[in-house]
Amino acid sequence: MEEVFKYIIGLGAAVMMPVIFTVLGVCIGIKLGDALKAGLKVGVGFIGLSIVTALLTSALGPALNTVVEIYDLQLKVFDMGWPAAAAVAYNTAVGAFIIPVCLGVNIIMLLTKTTRTVNIDLWNYWHFAFIGAVIYFASDSLAWGFFGAIVCYIVTLIIADVTAKKFQGFYEGMDGISIPQPFCAGFAPFAWAINKGLDKIPGMNRLEIDAEGMKKKFGLLGEPLFLGVIVGVGIGCLTCGSWGEIVDRIPYILGLGIKMGAVMELIPRVTVLFIEGLKPISDATRQLIARKFKGADGLSIGMSPALVIGHPTTLVVSLLLIPVTLALAVFLPGNEFLPLASLAGMFYVFPLVLPFTKGNVVKTFIVGLVALVLGLFLVTNLAPWFTLAAKDVYAVTGDAAVAIPEGFSGGSLDFASSPLAWVIFQLTHSLKCIGAGILVVVTMGLMWWNRVNIIRNQNAMIAKDSTELQSVE
């Protein structure tokens, strides 16, 4: 079974997801041609997104390495990026069985009415496998690894339920869709709490500055495309040791600016492909469930956050946070992680943040800043165990993606900077049975609370339908 899943995962998201969605589409009643077309669009979307994010990291990576050398920065946690985290996740015993185990948990929760999300975002199951794998290597116990992964999965589904209505109300065309991706879900409570706090500041609740408003107010300066060029040029200038070198390297500096601008412009265009591919699958799945299962009203289909990372506010805030995060990584005492390869993962902080901030650029920036400052310390803290897992996987597979340079530890912004991952790891690894007990009590409490809300909402819908029927009669 482990070898089978390793082979399937080794196909990569661009191949794996079209196959999965084509088969799923046929199974739920979509014509083979339409299902294949939808699946291929999802695959093309993954290819396009990987090309654009690779452009970001390949353009910024060498530039930022040069900055590190010029200023002699001593940061010992090497940024391996999310591909390394995914490789660590799936090339373990936990990763080999994570998909069937989590699907089983999802079915049980649907039957017990402790969730209303049908999670078909199979590729991002690597997040659950990741926290399970790190716990597994830290504790040398497969049981503890699966325990951590399952707790993470359950909590993520509950957060997806809680945020589904806000998510669907904020993003256009996302009816019936939720985001059960734990990296995104881990920042939703921060977004809720920080947004509530900001609204209590006089004047802040009236400060409505979204990405479209920035365009109207600042014109060209408010365009993500132009902001990308500005940030790219600024980072390019930092790679030069003197004013004379800046003049000599103008072609390189301007080229870096254009590449950054291209990333900001191309990401929204690529996400259109995800929407075109995933929407037919989502709609057909929801219709099938409504026909076959009583009380299926209110179910959400769990989809990839790639659907919405092209939102203008996400692009603008991510872009502004790149130089800020790099500066903080250098100056924050105790931090040892400099995000380079992980910069593309910054976009995924915000899909479940924007529904709470309503796309407000200032509020979203503050939430993102708090999340990333915390994330730097969490990556640093988890680095020893991430390194342990990565070295073991590299020794077995020889996968270059998980090779860590001599003298460094390994880290990644996605998923190692997630508060959800860190809390589960610390309670499981550090406190053992006591921590596990706390997790069980909290998780069961959340499941019960979610069930109460689900039943209340179902009863309200039944009462509403009954009232409408009586009024018609």
Summary of the structure (lengths in Angstrom):
residues: 473
radius of gyration: 22.5
end to end distance: 57.8
largest distance: 83.6
contacts: 1674
relative contact order: 0.15
helix: 77%
strand: 3%
